[in-house]
Amino acid sequence: MGSPSVSTHRRLVHWQGLLLAVSLLNFWSPPTSAQLAIVPTHVAEGKSVRLRLCNVPPNYTGFVWYRGDRANSQHAIASLFINQRMYVNGAANSGREDVIYDGSLLIKKVTLKDAGVYTVVVNLPGSRQEIGFGRLNVYRHVKKPTLLVSNTTVTDNKDAVVLTCYTNAFTIQWLFNGRNLQLSERRRLSEDRRSLTIDPVQKEDTGYYQCRVSNPVSCAESWDLELNVKSK
């Protein structure tokens, strides 16, 4: 997938020769309205994503995208000059990136290495430019967590039990009989929320436990783990 209607007008131009046309920060001036920015975006590894812009100034004539937090020719991804009907791939283009006519950047088959800050320079009439920044966060799909327990059969008001959730995710939620687990002085989570300690166990702790894990692009739940609390 390429930029709409660009391929028929695309001309390959050496990046160094483009510097005279871009003159990146020589004519840049602070915006007078809302700040141009790249919308912060979350995406799953392997998917395609569009980095969109907000507060784009009117009458724009082109866009230049960069990896990192500065407009450096070595980090240039691609440029689209609308009036000249010219499209230029930069030194940092992997072959998976395209600038779209609305100024957004399409990245196909995103990898973890694509995560980070991006910079966009918007060209305006009169050799003026505005600059904006934004972050792309890339996540792996979380795997189904494994829930283990120190002992599945314990005695009321005598024993303690520890349940541990093994996962590659950072966000962990605990469930008891399909509902959010209510913590108390007896039910305590470790600082990383990966371990649940019940001390001492009571009859009301009998039931099914799960841990639900997630990140901004996916979630998964462990199998139910049954805990039996015997009377003395």
N, C-alpha and C positions, 0 to 999 in steps of 0.2 A: 504494500500500500504506500503510495507516495503522496506528496502534496497535491491537492486537487488542482487540475489545469496547469500545473507548473511544468510537468515533464515536457510539454510541447514547446516551451519557451526556455528551458533550462540550458544554460551555457556554462561549461566548466571554466573556472577562472582560478589562476594560481592565487593562493591566499595572501602571499606577500604583496602581490600587485593590488590587492583589495584594500590594503591599509590606507592608501591615499584617499580612497573613496569614503572609508569609514571614519577615519580620524577620531578614534573612539572618544576619548575624554576631553579632547581639545575644545569642542564646542558644547560640551554637556553643561546644562544649567539645572538647578533644583526645580522640581515641578511646582507649579503654583496652585494646583488642585490636589485631590486625594492622591496619596502616594501609589505609584505603579508598583505592583508586586506579583510574584508567582504564587498561585494558590498552593499552600502546603498539601501534599498528597500522599496517601498510603496505597500500596499495591502489593499483591502477592508475587513472589518470584515466578518467572516464566510467563506472566501475563503481559499484555500491552497496556500502555498508560498514556494519557495526554496531560501534560503540564499546562494548565490554563492560566491566563492572566486576568488580573482585576485592575480596575482604574486605568485602563489603557487610554492614553490621550487621543483626541480625535485627529483626523487628517494624517494618520501615520503613513509613512512611505516605505517602511521596512523594519525587519527584526533581525537581531544577531543574538544567538544563544551560546552560552559558555558553561563549561563545568567549573565548579568552584565559585568562590565569592568575589572574583574580580574579572574584569574584561581584559584577558590576556590572549594574544593571538595563538599561543601554543595550546590553549584550552578551548579554542573556538570549536563549536559543534557544527553549526550551519548558519547561513544567512539567507534571507529572502528580501530582495529589493523589488518592490511591487511596480513602481513606475518604469524601471528598466527591464522588467520581466526577467530578472536574473536570480538564479539560485546558486549558492556556493557551499560546498562541503568544507568544513574546517579540519584542522589537524586532529581534533579529538573526536571526529565522527567515526563510529564503529561500523557504519553501514546499516544500523538499526534505527537511526534517528531521522526525522523529517520535520521541518518547520511548516505549519499549516498557514493558510491565508489569514486566519484570524489571529495569528501570532503565537498560537499554542505550539508546543513541541511534542510530537508523537515519538514514543520509544517502544519498540517492539521487543518481545521476549526479554523482559527486564531481568537483570541479574542483581545479586547482592552488591556488586561493584558499582552499580548505577546509583546507589543510595548516596545522598549528600546534598550539598547546597548547589543551586544553579543560579546563573545570572542571565538576564536578558537586557539588551539595549534596544530601545525603540527609536528609530529615526523619524524625524519630523521635518516639515518644510523649513527652509531657511537654515539648513545645516545644524538644526538643534537636535538634541537627543535626551532621552530620559532612561534611567537605569533602575531595574528592579531585581529583587532576590526572592528565593523561596527554597524549600527543602522537599526532597523526595525521600520517603521512607519505604524500604523494601523489606518484606517479611517472608519467611518460609511458612508454609502451612503447618500448624501445630499437629503433632502426632497424638494418637489416642493414648492418654496417660495410663499408667499402671498403678493401682492402689493396693498396697500391702498392709497387713496388720500384724502386730506382735503376737496376738492371741485372739482367736475368734470366739472362744468360750471362756468367760470370766465370771467371777462371783460378785454378787451385789455387795457394795460397801466394803469390799476387801481388796480387790485387784485394781490395777491401773492398766490401761491399754494405749498403745501408740499406733496411729494410722499414718502412713507415709505415701504421698503422691509423687510418683516419678514422672517427670515431664520435661520437655524442652521449652516450655512457655514460662512467662514471668507472671502472668495474671492467673490466679487460682481461686476458685470459689468452691466451697464445701456444701454438699447437700446431704440431708438426712430425711429418708423416706420421701424423696423427690422434692423437698422444699429446702430453702436456705437454712443452713445449720445455725442455731442460736448459740452463741458463745456464752460462757459463764465462768465462775471461778473454777469449776471442775473441767470445763471444756476450753482448752487453750490452744492457740495456734503458735507455731514457731515464727520467728521474725520474717522468714521468707515464705511463710504460709504453706510450706510443703509438708509439715507434720502437724497432726492433731493429737493432742494428749488429753485423755479423759481420766481423771484421778480424783477420787475413786469412781469406778463405774457404778451405776445404779440401774434398777430395772427399767427406768424410763429411757435408758440408752439403747435398749434392745431395738434393732431395726436394720435398715439398709443404708449404707454410706456410699457416697460418690464424690469424686473431685471433678470439677468442670474447669477446663483450661482454655485460654483464649489469647489472641493478639488482635490488632485492628483489622485483620483480613480473614480470620478463621477461628473456629472453636471446636472442642471435642470433649467427650465425657468418658470417664472410666466405666468399667463394668460395675454393677452393684456388688458391694461387699457386705455380707450379713454378719452382724455381731449379736451373739447370744449371751445374755446376762442371767446366770443361774442364781436362785435364792440360796442363802446359807443353809 
